[in-house]
Amino acid sequence: MASISKQTDGRKLLQYISPLNKRRCSIQLGKVSMKEADEVKRQVEQLVASKLSAQALPAPTAAWIGNLKRSGSRLYDRLSEEGLVG
């Protein structure tokens, strides 16, 4: 289960438990809307669930990851550093 925290400067912080080392990990989302932060949270939860169950990613999550990778997103880099994607 992931959670979103609103920081005093208006930025959002996503926290989740890593499936690899069972430690709390944080990803700074920046100044995004709550709707955008919720979408990232939902997708990260799918990534974590897929890692834990050793199942393939759902098609919408795989497409979301592909879009992040193609756009050169810092979020993709961060997810990769955490071992959640490719």
C-alpha positions as CSV (number, residue, x, y, z in Angstrom):
1,M,0.0,0.0,0.0
2,A,1.3,3.4,-1.0
3,S,0.5,6.8,0.5
4,I,0.8,10.4,-0.6
5,S,1.9,13.2,1.7
6,K,1.3,16.9,1.0
7,Q,4.4,18.9,2.1
8,T,4.2,22.5,3.3
9,D,5.6,23.9,0.0
10,G,2.8,22.2,-2.0
11,R,4.8,19.3,-3.2
12,K,3.6,15.7,-3.0
13,L,5.6,12.8,-1.7
14,L,4.8,9.2,-2.5
15,Q,5.8,6.5,0.0
16,Y,5.6,2.8,-0.3
17,I,7.2,-0.4,1.0
18,S,9.7,-1.8,-1.3
19,P,9.0,-5.4,-2.4
20,L,12.8,-6.1,-2.6
21,N,14.0,-5.1,0.8
22,K,10.8,-4.4,2.8
23,R,11.9,-0.8,3.6
24,R,9.9,2.4,3.2
25,C,10.8,4.2,0.0
26,S,10.0,7.7,-1.0
27,I,9.6,9.3,-4.4
28,Q,9.3,13.1,-4.6
29,L,6.5,13.9,-7.1
30,G,6.9,17.7,-7.0
31,K,4.1,20.2,-7.5
32,V,1.5,18.0,-9.1
33,S,-2.3,17.9,-8.6
34,M,-3.7,15.3,-6.2
35,K,-5.3,13.6,-9.2
36,E,-1.9,13.1,-10.8
37,A,-0.4,12.0,-7.6
38,D,-3.2,9.4,-7.1
39,E,-2.6,8.0,-10.6
40,V,1.1,7.6,-9.8
41,K,0.2,6.0,-6.5
42,R,-2.1,3.5,-8.2
43,Q,0.5,2.6,-10.8
44,V,3.2,2.1,-8.2
45,E,0.9,-0.1,-6.2
46,Q,0.4,-2.2,-9.3
47,L,4.2,-2.4,-9.8
48,V,4.7,-3.5,-6.2
49,A,1.9,-6.1,-6.4
50,S,3.4,-7.5,-9.6
51,K,6.8,-7.8,-8.1
52,L,5.5,-9.5,-4.9
53,S,3.3,-12.0,-6.9
54,A,5.8,-12.5,-9.7
55,Q,3.0,-11.9,-12.2
56,A,3.1,-9.9,-15.4
57,L,2.1,-6.2,-15.3
58,P,-1.5,-5.3,-16.3
59,A,-1.6,-3.8,-19.8
60,P,-2.5,-0.3,-18.6
61,T,0.4,-0.2,-16.2
62,A,2.8,-1.6,-18.8
63,A,1.7,1.1,-21.2
64,W,2.1,3.8,-18.5
65,I,5.7,2.6,-17.9
66,G,6.4,2.6,-21.6
67,N,5.2,6.2,-21.9
68,L,7.4,7.2,-19.0
69,K,10.4,5.5,-20.6
70,R,9.8,7.1,-24.0
71,S,9.5,10.6,-22.5
72,G,12.7,10.3,-20.6
73,S,10.9,10.9,-17.3
74,R,12.8,11.4,-14.0
75,L,10.0,9.3,-12.5
76,Y,10.9,6.4,-14.7
77,D,14.6,6.7,-13.6
78,R,13.5,6.8,-10.0
79,L,11.3,3.7,-10.4
80,S,14.2,2.0,-12.1
81,E,16.6,2.9,-9.3
82,E,14.2,1.3,-6.8
83,G,14.0,-1.9,-8.8
84,L,10.3,-1.6,-9.8
85,V,10.9,-1.4,-13.5
86,G,13.2,-2.8,-16.2
